[in-house]
């Protein structure tokens, strides 16, 4: 049974929730994590694809078993089948076992004193007269518990955030993903991620094949909200002229999972009196690629630190908690804004226009473009400067996919 009262209740035990719990527990707060599923990390919706440089900067050291592959580049496929191959001599991204990563972070949090409750769904809450909260916990851990603060890390459409006065999720800036793990693929280079553009197969976003060292791969697509993502996925794996031959003999080794991804660049506030939102619940996700692991590590740490300090100071006012938003937006706000603009610019392009950009890029040569992106700090202002050249749209999205280089500057070291 959960304790009757805690300092900080954290809803959800993904990357952001576990990181917030680990940070707050380290700072001496009494923390409970409420995870609605029976096993942390399952079901797994994420590709687990992260840039090595940024990930190492913000993640705890990992057991080697969690890293399923090291990626050196990507093959980008235009709607008409043109290819751009981006390759580096050293690995630039890792493919993580996302479920194991979540469980490892949860383990670290509990080692520092946080308590983890599984099958514990937060069904509602109310504010008490003393300013604290009472949470109604359903599932096997059914109970009413009080807490001084809440951190909502429950994902897109999170359970607590929907009760607040925050603006509703912008459905126009939402994509739905479908992903499965397969084995028995053919003609796959384990050093390269494959990315596929085209309105016919992944309208509004893209499809991917992310290989593992053992020969299996994560295969998925994301598509705009008006598309039927299941039908798009079936068409992608069975009809795509380049993808379907690779998968002809492949077998599913996991269930096909579906997941909404908010890509509006965290347009709305992420705090209220006594409450912080983090991770997908706060749309702290890269609008260009839908990736959010590194951002969740950063923002989870800031959320845990802010909540712990607020409890210590006995000040859970929105005025004090605004420090959380100020801190993470200082690090990520410009990048999110620019990536949101880039995402809208790129994915609104009709296939013909995108093919022309690929053609121009190929004719002018990829090496020079990559040299421009390889040594920059990749701040929002630099993105804007580079994006004035239409050739560089593909370079920018490529660098974002590969996380070459990190999107974060040195100031983020203090996060």
C-alpha positions in Angstrom: 0.0 0.0 0.0 1.2 3.5 -0.7 2.1 5.8 2.2 -0.8 8.0 3.3 1.3 11.2 2.7 4.3 12.1 0.7 6.1 15.2 -0.3 6.0 14.7 -4.1 3.7 12.3 -6.1 5.0 11.5 -9.6 2.5 10.2 -12.1 4.2 7.9 -14.6 7.5 6.1 -14.6 8.9 6.8 -18.0 12.2 8.7 -18.5 10.9 12.1 -17.3 9.1 10.7 -14.3 11.9 8.4 -13.1 14.4 11.2 -13.6 12.3 13.6 -11.6 11.9 11.0 -8.9 15.6 10.2 -8.8 16.5 13.9 -8.5 13.9 14.8 -5.9 14.8 11.7 -3.8 18.5 12.6 -4.0 17.6 16.0 -2.6 15.9 14.4 0.4 12.2 14.6 -0.6 9.8 11.8 0.2 8.7 10.6 -3.2 6.2 8.1 -4.6 5.9 7.2 -8.2 2.5 5.9 -9.5 2.8 3.8 -12.6 -0.5 2.6 -14.1 1.1 -0.5 -15.9 2.2 -3.7 -14.2 5.7 -3.4 -15.5 7.8 -0.3 -16.0 8.6 0.4 -19.6 5.8 -1.7 -21.0 4.2 -1.4 -23.4 7.1 0.3 -25.2 6.2 2.9 -27.8 9.6 4.5 -28.4 12.3 3.7 -30.9 15.0 4.4 -28.3 17.2 6.3 -30.8 19.3 8.9 -29.1 22.4 11.1 -30.0 25.4 9.8 -28.1 26.9 13.1 -27.2 23.8 14.7 -25.7 22.7 11.5 -24.1 26.0 10.9 -22.3 25.9 14.4 -21.0 22.5 14.0 -19.2 22.0 10.3 -18.6 23.4 8.2 -15.8 26.0 5.6 -17.0 24.2 2.7 -18.5 24.8 -1.1 -18.3 26.0 -2.2 -21.8 22.9 -4.5 -22.2 20.7 -1.5 -22.6 22.5 -0.3 -25.8 21.2 -2.4 -28.6 23.2 -0.8 -31.4 25.6 2.0 -32.4 24.6 3.9 -35.5 27.1 5.7 -37.8 24.7 7.3 -40.3 21.4 7.3 -42.1 19.9 6.6 -45.5 17.2 9.1 -46.4 14.7 8.1 -49.1 12.8 10.7 -51.0 9.2 10.0 -52.1 10.3 9.0 -55.6 13.1 6.7 -54.3 16.2 9.0 -54.4 18.7 8.2 -51.7 21.0 10.4 -49.6 23.5 8.5 -47.5 24.9 10.3 -44.5 27.8 8.5 -42.9 30.3 9.2 -40.2 33.4 7.2 -39.3 32.4 6.9 -35.6 29.0 6.1 -34.1 26.8 9.2 -33.6 23.6 7.6 -32.1 22.7 4.7 -29.9 19.6 2.5 -30.1 18.5 1.8 -26.6 16.3 -0.9 -25.2 13.8 1.6 -24.1 11.9 -0.6 -21.7 15.2 -1.7 -20.0 16.3 2.0 -19.8 13.0 3.0 -18.1 13.5 0.2 -15.6 17.1 1.1 -14.9 16.1 4.7 -14.2 13.3 3.4 -11.9 15.8 1.2 -10.1 18.1 4.2 -9.5 15.2 6.3 -8.2 14.2 3.5 -5.7 17.8 3.1 -4.7 17.7 6.7 -3.5 14.5 6.2 -1.6 11.7 6.8 -4.0 8.8 4.3 -3.7 7.4 2.8 -6.9 3.8 1.6 -7.1 2.8 -0.5 -10.1 -0.8 -1.1 -11.3 -1.5 2.3 -9.7 -3.5 4.5 -11.9 -4.2 8.1 -10.8 -8.0 8.4 -11.3 -8.4 12.0 -10.0 -7.3 14.5 -7.4 -8.6 17.3 -5.3 -7.0 20.2 -3.6 -7.3 20.2 0.2 -7.9 23.2 2.4 -4.3 23.2 3.6 -3.1 23.6 0.0 -2.0 20.0 -0.4 -3.5 17.5 -2.8 -5.4 14.2 -2.3 -4.9 11.7 -5.1 -7.3 8.9 -5.8 -5.3 5.9 -6.8 -7.0 3.1 -8.7 -5.9 -0.4 -9.8 -4.3 -2.8 -7.4 -2.9 0.0 -5.3 -6.3 1.5 -4.6 -5.9 4.2 -2.0 -6.3 7.9 -1.3 -3.0 9.6 -0.6 -2.0 13.2 0.1 1.0 15.0 -1.3 2.4 18.5 -1.2 3.3 18.5 -4.9 2.5 16.6 -8.0 4.7 16.0 -11.1 2.7 14.8 -14.1 4.9 12.6 -16.3 2.0 10.5 -17.6 2.6 11.1 -21.3 0.5 12.7 -24.1 -3.0 13.4 -22.8 -1.7 12.9 -19.2 -4.2 12.2 -16.4 -3.5 15.2 -14.2 -2.9 17.9 -16.9 -6.3 17.3 -18.4 -7.9 18.5 -15.2 -6.0 21.8 -15.1 -6.8 25.0 -16.8 -4.0 24.5 -19.4 -5.1 24.9 -23.1 -6.1 21.7 -24.7 -3.5 19.8 -26.7 -3.2 21.2 -30.2 -4.5 18.3 -32.3 -3.1 19.9 -35.5 0.4 19.4 -34.0 -0.1 15.7 -33.1 1.1 12.7 -35.0 0.3 9.1 -34.4 2.9 6.4 -34.6 2.9 2.7 -35.2 6.0 0.5 -34.5 7.0 -3.1 -34.2 10.2 -5.1 -33.8 11.0 -7.6 -36.5 13.6 -10.2 -37.2 14.6 -11.8 -40.4 15.0 -8.6 -42.5 17.1 -8.7 -45.6 19.4 -6.0 -47.1 19.8 -4.1 -43.9 23.1 -2.3 -42.9 23.2 -2.4 -39.1 25.3 0.8 -39.1 22.6 2.9 -40.8 19.1 4.1 -39.8 16.7 4.2 -42.8 14.2 7.1 -43.1 11.4 7.2 -45.7 9.5 10.3 -46.8 6.3 10.3 -48.8 2.7 11.4 -48.4 1.5 8.0 -49.7 3.0 6.0 -46.9 3.6 8.4 -44.0 1.6 11.6 -44.6 2.9 14.5 -42.6 5.9 12.7 -41.1 8.1 9.7 -42.1 8.8 6.0 -41.8 11.8 4.3 -40.3 13.9 1.2 -40.0 16.2 1.2 -37.0 18.5 -1.8 -36.9 19.8 -3.8 -33.9 23.1 -5.6 -33.8 21.3 -9.0 -33.6 19.7 -8.5 -37.1 16.3 -7.4 -35.8 15.0 -3.9 -36.3 12.4 -1.5 -35.2 10.1 -0.7 -38.1 7.6 2.1 -37.8 5.9 5.2 -39.2 4.3 8.3 -37.8 1.5 10.1 -39.7 -0.6 13.2 -39.3 -3.7 13.1 -37.2 -6.1 12.8 -40.2 -4.4 9.7 -41.5 -5.3 6.1 -40.4 -1.9 5.1 -38.9 -2.7 1.4 -39.0 -3.5 1.5 -42.7 -0.5 3.6 -43.3 1.7 1.1 -41.5 0.3 -1.8 -43.4 0.8 0.0 -46.7 4.4 0.9 -45.7 5.5 -2.6 -44.8 3.6 -4.4 -47.6 3.5 -2.0 -50.5 6.5 0.4 -50.3 8.8 -0.5 -53.2 12.0 -0.4 -51.1 10.7 -1.4 -47.7 8.5 -4.4 -48.6 11.3 -6.5 -50.2 13.4 -6.0 -47.0 10.5 -7.3 -44.9 9.2 -10.2 -47.1 10.7 -12.9 -44.8 10.6 -10.9 -41.6 8.6 -11.9 -38.6 7.1 -9.8 -35.8 8.9 -10.3 -32.4 6.8 -7.8 -30.6 3.2 -6.5 -30.6 2.5 -3.6 -33.0 2.1 -0.6 -30.7 0.5 2.8 -31.3 1.3 6.0 -29.7 0.4 9.7 -30.1 3.4 12.2 -30.3 2.9 15.9 -29.5 5.1 18.0 -31.8 3.9 21.5 -31.0 7.1 22.5 -29.3 5.7 22.9 -25.8 3.6 26.0 -26.7 1.8 26.2 -23.3 2.9 26.7 -19.7 4.0 23.6 -17.8 3.3 24.6 -14.2 0.5 25.6 -11.9 0.1 25.9 -8.2 1.6 22.7 -6.8 1.9 21.0 -10.1 4.6 20.5 -12.8 4.2 18.7 -16.1 7.2 17.1 -17.8 8.1 15.0 -20.9 5.3 14.1 -23.4 2.8 15.6 -20.9 4.5 18.9 -21.5 5.1 18.4 -25.2 8.9 18.5 -24.5 9.5 16.6 -27.7 11.6 17.4 -30.8 9.0 18.6 -33.4 11.2 17.5 -36.3 11.6 13.8 -35.3 9.3 13.1 -32.4 12.3 12.2 -30.2 12.1 13.1 -26.5 14.5 11.0 -24.4 17.2 13.6 -23.9 14.7 16.4 -23.4 12.9 14.2 -20.8 16.2 13.6 -19.0 16.9 17.4 -18.9 13.4 18.5 -17.9 12.9 15.7 -15.5 16.0 16.7 -13.6 14.9 20.3 -13.5 11.4 19.3 -12.4 12.6 17.1 -9.6 15.0 19.7 -8.4 12.4 22.5 -8.5 9.8 20.4 -6.7 12.1 19.3 -4.0 13.2 22.9 -3.4 9.6 24.1 -3.4 8.7 21.6 -0.7 11.8 22.5 1.4 10.8 26.2 1.1 7.1 25.4 1.7 6.4 27.5 -1.4 4.5 25.6 -4.1 3.0 28.7 -5.6 2.9 29.1 -9.3 5.2 32.1 -8.9 7.9 29.9 -7.4 7.3 27.0 -9.8 7.7 29.3 -12.8 11.4 28.8 -12.1 11.0 25.3 -13.6 9.6 26.6 -16.9 12.1 29.5 -17.0 15.0 27.0 -16.5 14.0 24.5 -19.1 12.9 27.1 -21.7 16.2 28.9 -21.3 17.9 25.7 -22.4 15.5 24.3 -25.0 12.9 26.9 -25.8 14.6 28.4 -28.9 15.5 25.0 -30.3 11.9 23.8 -29.9 10.5 26.9 -31.6 12.8 26.6 -34.5 12.3 22.9 -34.9 8.6 23.4 -34.8 9.0 25.9 -37.7 11.2 23.5 -39.5 8.9 20.6 -39.0 5.9 22.6 -40.4 8.0 23.8 -43.4 9.3 20.4 -44.3 6.3 18.2 -43.8 3.9 20.5 -45.6 6.0 20.1 -48.7 4.4 18.1 -51.5 6.3 15.1 -52.6 7.3 16.7 -55.9 8.9 19.6 -54.0 10.7 17.3 -51.6 12.0 15.3 -54.5 13.4 18.4 -56.1 15.2 19.3 -52.9 16.7 15.8 -52.7 17.8 16.2 -56.4 19.4 19.6 -55.7 21.1 18.3 -52.6 22.6 15.3 -54.5 23.8 17.5 -57.4 25.5 19.9 -55.1 27.1 17.2 -53.0 26.3 16.1 -49.5 29.8 16.3 -48.0 30.0 20.1 -48.0 26.6 20.4 -46.3 27.5 17.9 -43.7 30.7 19.8 -43.0 28.5 22.9 -42.2 26.5 20.9 -39.7 29.2 18.8 -38.2 31.1 21.5 -36.3 28.3 23.9 -35.2 26.7 24.1 -31.8 23.3 23.7 -33.5 21.5 26.5 -31.7 18.2 27.8 -32.9 19.8 31.0 -34.4 22.2 28.8 -36.4 19.3 26.7 -37.6 17.5 29.8 -38.8 20.6 31.0 -40.5 21.2 27.7 -42.3 17.6 27.2 -43.2 17.7 30.2 -45.5 19.3 27.9 -48.0 16.7 25.4 -49.3 19.4 22.8 -49.8 20.0 22.7 -46.1 16.4 21.7 -45.1 17.4 18.1 -45.7 20.7 18.6 -44.0 19.0 20.1 -40.9 16.5 17.3 -40.7 19.2 14.8 -41.2 21.3 16.3 -38.5 18.3 16.3 -36.2 17.6 12.6 -36.9 21.3 11.7 -36.3 21.7 14.3 -33.5 24.8 15.5 -35.3 25.8 17.5 -33.4 24.0 18.0 -30.2 21.1 20.4 -30.2 22.2 21.6 -26.8 24.8 24.2 -25.8 27.3 24.1 -23.0 24.9 26.0 -20.7 22.9 22.8 -20.5 25.6 21.2 -18.5 24.2 22.9 -15.5 20.7 21.5 -16.0 
